[in-house]
Amino acid sequence: MDLRRFRTETLITKGGEPFTQKDFGEALGVTQEQVSRWEKNPQSISVKVIQLICDTFGVKPTILLDDYQRDYPEALNIGDP
């Protein structure tokens, strides 16, 4: 999940500017520091927070999660001995 991209490219303030971390946090009732932590470590965002973001901004979870890709380790190549 690219929360920073969602915040800066999807959300626009009344003044026509992208949402800052502070704007985003105020809308959700959290600090700018918490938003920064989420952006640095999106895996730490709970389902409850995702639902709060969706409810607050009127978006579906797929808007937030569409670009989410989990890195999987490469498959082991087991050859014949």
N, C-alpha and C positions, 0 to 999 in steps of 0.2 A: 504494500500500500504506500503510495506516495502522497502523504498528507500535505507536505509543503506545496506540491503541485496543485492539489485540490484547493488548498487555501489561497494560493496566489493566482491561479488561472480560472477557477470556477467562481469564486466569491468576490464580489465587488462592493465596496462601501458606497454609501449615499453620495460621497464626493467623487465617485468614479475611479477610485484607487483600489488596488488589490488589498485584501485583508492582511494586516500585519499579524504577527503572533499574538500581540496584545489584543487586537480586535477579536480574533478568533477565540482566545481564552475568555474574554469578557462575555462573549455570546454564549459560551458553554458553562460559564461560572467557575473557571479554573484560572490559574496564573499563566503568565507568559512562559515562565520557566517550565511548567508542566507541558505546554504545547511544544516547547523546544525539545524536551525529553522524548515525547512521542515521535517527533519528526526524526530524531536521531536513532530511535529504536522502535520502529513501527510494530514489531512483534510484541511489544509490551502493551499495546492498545487492546483493552478487553472488548468483548462483544457488547457489554453494557455501554461503553464509551462510543463504540461505532453506532449503536442505536441512538444515543444522545445526539451525536453529530447529525445523523439522518433526520431525526425529529426536529432538531433546531433549524436546520437549513432546508428541510423539505426535499431531501434527495433519497434515492434508494441505495441500499448497501452496495449494489453492483457498481455504482458510480465511484465509490471508494475502493472497491476490491478488484475491479476489472484489470488493473495493471499489476496486480499482486502475483508474483511468481516465487515459488519456494525453490531454493537451491537444493537440489538433491545430489548426493555424492555420485560419482561415476560408478557404473556397474563394475563389479570385479570380473576380470577376464581370467577364467580358470581353464587352463589348457590341459590336454592329456599329459600325464607324467611321463 
